[in-house]
Amino acid sequence: MKVFIEQQIIDAIRKVLIGRVNELLGESEYQIPLIEFGNYQGGNSIVPMITLSSCERTEKERIVRLDSYSMTITFSLSETPESELYCYAYAGAISRALYDDPTLGGVVDRAVVAGKKYASPKKPHCGECWEVVISFRVTVES
């Protein structure tokens, strides 16, 4: 069965999240919920949403035959006194993990953080969530 590069990229980022990112979060002086995937519904973990889409290639990328993708990881956190801190912790740990392993274990040529967007609830204490959206640019040799 052929595995598409898009699925390999998503699997690789999941491995980084539950591996190195959770390790970094565990080293924090704060109790930050760890990242999980699957049917887990406990209070001590969070399941981020990962989206991947192809994006326009630069002329140089066309010449050297690189495919480009944009990826986002979104964390939605219910409003608590620690929610803002958690947003910064997740973004920082992911940035550090990608700095340490920009090839996602050899699956891609390079993955770099392109931006971080933090969103607080529009109205405090009304049931809305804190959110952090981390966007990446991923290049893979085609």
N, C-alpha and C positions, 0 to 999 in steps of 0.2 A: 504494500500500500504506500503510495507516494504521499509524503507530508509536504505541504506547501510552505514556502518561506514565511508567509504571514503567520501561520500557526506556530512555526518554530520561534518566531520573534515573541509572540505572546507567551509561549511556554517558557522561554528564556527569561522574560521580565518577571513572570510569576516566581521562577526559581530564585531570582535575585531578591524579590520582595520577601519571600518566606525564609530566605537564607540570610544573606548579608544585612538587609535592612532590619529584619527582626533582631539580629545580633546587635546591631548598633542601637536600636531602641532599648534592648535589654540592658545595655551598658549605661543608660541614662540614669540620673539620680531620681527621676520621676517614674511613676508607674504608668506607662503608656501602653494602651491596648495593642497587642501584636496583630500582624496581618495574617489572615487565614483565607482559604478558598474552599468552596464546597458548601455543605449544608449547615455549617456551624452557626449557631445562633446564641452564643454566650455573650455575656457582658464584658469579657476580658479580651475581645478581639474585634477586628473590623474587616470587612470585605470591600476592597476598593473596586471601582469599575474601570476596566481597561478598554480603550478603543484604539483602533489602528486604521489608518487610511493611507493610500498612496498619495504622494504630493508631486507637484511639478518639479522636474529635474532642471538643474542648471546646465548650461551648455557644456561645461567641463565634465559634469556627471554623465552626460550623454556620450561624450567622446571616450571617456574611460570606462563606460558601461557600468555605472552604478545606479541602482534603483533607490529611490528615496521614499521614506514613509514618515508620516507624522503620527505620533502616539500621544495619548493623554491618559493619565491616571487620575481619577477623581475620588476623593475621600469626602464623604458626607458624615458629619458628626452632629448628634443631637446636642442641643444647647445645654452646656454645663459650665461651671466656672473654669474648667480646664480645657475646654474645646479649642480655644485660640492657641494655647500652648501646644496641644496635640497637632494642630495644623502645621505649625512651624517645625515640630519634631519630625513629622512624616516627610515634609519637604526637604529638610536638612539631611535626614538619613538617606533618602533616595539620591540626593545630589552627591553625597559622599560615596555611596555604593557605586554609582555610575562613574565617578572620578576614578575609583579604584579598579573598575572593570568596564571600560567603555565598549568592549566587544561582546558583552553579555555572555561570557563563557565561550567566545569564539564563534557565535552564531551570526553576528553582524560585523561589518567593518568598523562602524563607529556609531555610538548612541550618545547624544549630548542633550543636556537640559536646555530647552529653548525659552522657557518661561514658567513662572509660578504665579498663580492668581488666587488670592485669599478673599473669601466672601463671608461677611458676617451676616447674621439675620437682619432683615430690614427693620424689624421692630423687636426690641428685646423682650424676652419671656412670652413669646406668642406661639411657640411650638415650631418655629423654623429652624433650619440647620446651619451650622458653620460648614464651610466647604473650602477645600483646597484642590485646585486643578493644576497638575504639573504636566507641562507639554515637552515633548522630546522631538528631535529630528534623528531619524535612524537611516543609515545608508548601508546597502548590501550590494556586493558585486553580483552583477547579473550574468 
